[in-house]
Amino acid sequence: MPTLFIDADACPVTREAIAVARSHGLPVVVVANGTQNLERHASRSGVEAIRVSSGRDAADFAVVERLSPGDIVVTQDIGLAAMAIGRSAGAISPRGRIFHLATIDAELAVRHAEARLRRAGGRHGGPPKFTDEDREHFTEQLERLVSRPDL
C-alpha cells in the first residue's frame, strides 16, 4: 500500500490531500518545519506528522529518505519531485500538475535558468493567486494518481 507524503511547508491543499488518502485507506505522512502547526493534522487517524529543522531542504530530505516505490508526494518543489520520481514514487503539485520522468529534467533546467535570472536582477513575480479551481484540479488529479499510479 502506498503512502501519501505531503511537503506541508506552505502547502495550500493539505486538507484535501488527507481527505483523498483517507478515502482510499492510504497512510499519510505530513512533513514540515517548526513554523507549521502539525498537531491539527496529527490528531487524525492514519496521519503521521514529522517536524524537521528549519534548514533549507530539511523537509525534502526527510521525505526522500522515507520513500518507497509507488508512494506519492505532494509538493510544489520541483527538486523534491525529481528526487521522488528517481525513487519510483509519484509526485504532484498543489495545483494538480503530475510530474513525469520524461519531462522532469527539462523542468529542473527551467527552474535553474529562472533562479539565475532572478539572481541577476531579472523579473521578480510570484506564481498566480491560488484559486478554488486550482484546489478542485488538484483533488481530481490526486484521485487519478492514487487510482492509476502508472500516470
N, C-alpha and C positions, 0 to 999 in steps of 0.2 A: 504494500500500500504506500503510495507516495505521500510525502509531507509537503505542506504548503509553507514556505518561508516568506515572511514579509519584512522587507527592509523598511522599518517603520519611521525612520527619520524623515519627517516632512512628507509622509505618505497620506494622501487625501482619501484613500479607499480601503483603509484597514478594516473598517466595519464591514464593508461589502465583501472583501476577500474572506474574512472569517465566516460570514454567512454562507458563501458558496461552499467553502470547505466543509462546514458543518453539515450542509445539505447532502454532501457526498460521503460523509463519515471520515473525512481526512483529518489527521492531526495538523495542528498549526503551531509554528514557531514564530514569534514576533521578536525581532531584534532591533534594539535602538540604544542610543547613548543615554546618559543620565538626565538629559533635558526632557525626555518624554515620560508621560505618566503611563507606565506599562501595567500598573496594577488593575486598571479598568479592563484590560484585555485578559490578564492572567486569571482573573476571577471566573472566567468562563470555562466550562468543561472542555477539555481537549485542546486548550491553548496554553502553550509554554512561553513564558516571557524571559528573554535574555537581555540583561543590561550590560553594555560594553563601555569601555572608557571613551572619552570624547575625542580620542586621537583620530586623525584622518584615516578613513577606510577601516576603522575598527569593526564596524558593523558588517562591512563587506566580508572581511576575513573570518568573522565569527560564523557567517552564513556558509561560506565556501567550505570551511573545514568540517561542516556537518552534513553537507550534501551527499546524496546517493543518486545514482541514475534513476531518472523518472520523477524526481522531485520537481517542484515548481517554485520559482522565485518571483515575487512581486517587487519590482524595483524600477526607479527612474534613472539609475546609474548604468550607463552602457558598459562600463568596465566590469561591474558585477554581473551583468547579463552575459558578457563574454565568458567570464570565468564559470558561470553556471552551465552554459552551453558546452564548454570544454569538459565538464564533468558529466555530460549526457543528461543534464536536467533541462527543464523548460524555463523560459523567462518571459515575463510580460510586464509592460509599463502600466502605470496608473491610468493612462489614457487608453489602454486596451491594445497597444501595439505588441504583437507577439514577435519576439526576437528570433531570428533564424540563423543557423550555421552558415548558410550561403551568403548572407549579407552582413554579418556582424563585423567582419574585418573592415569593410567599407564604412560602416557606421563609426567604428573606432577611429578611422583615418579622418573622417569629417569632424569628430569631436576634437581630435588633436589640432586640426587646422583652425577650428574656431577658437580654441584656447590660445593658440599663438596669435591670432588676430586680436583677441581681447588684451593680451599682454602688451601688444604693440600699440595699444590705444584705439583699436578699432571699435566697432559697434558694441553697445552695451545694452541690450534689451533682454528681458527675461522671456520666458515662454508665455503664450497667451493665457488669459484667465481660465482657470479650471471650471468647467460648466457641468450642469446636470446631464447633458448629452454625453460628455466625457465619462461620467460616472456610469451611465447606462451602457455605453460601449464597452467599458472595462468589464462590467459584470457579464455581459453577453460573451465576450471573448474569453474570459476566465472559465466560464461554463464550457465553452468549446474546447479549451485546452485541457480541462480536467476530464472531459468525456472522450477526447481524442488526443492523447499525449503525443501522437506522431506528427502533429501540426508543426 
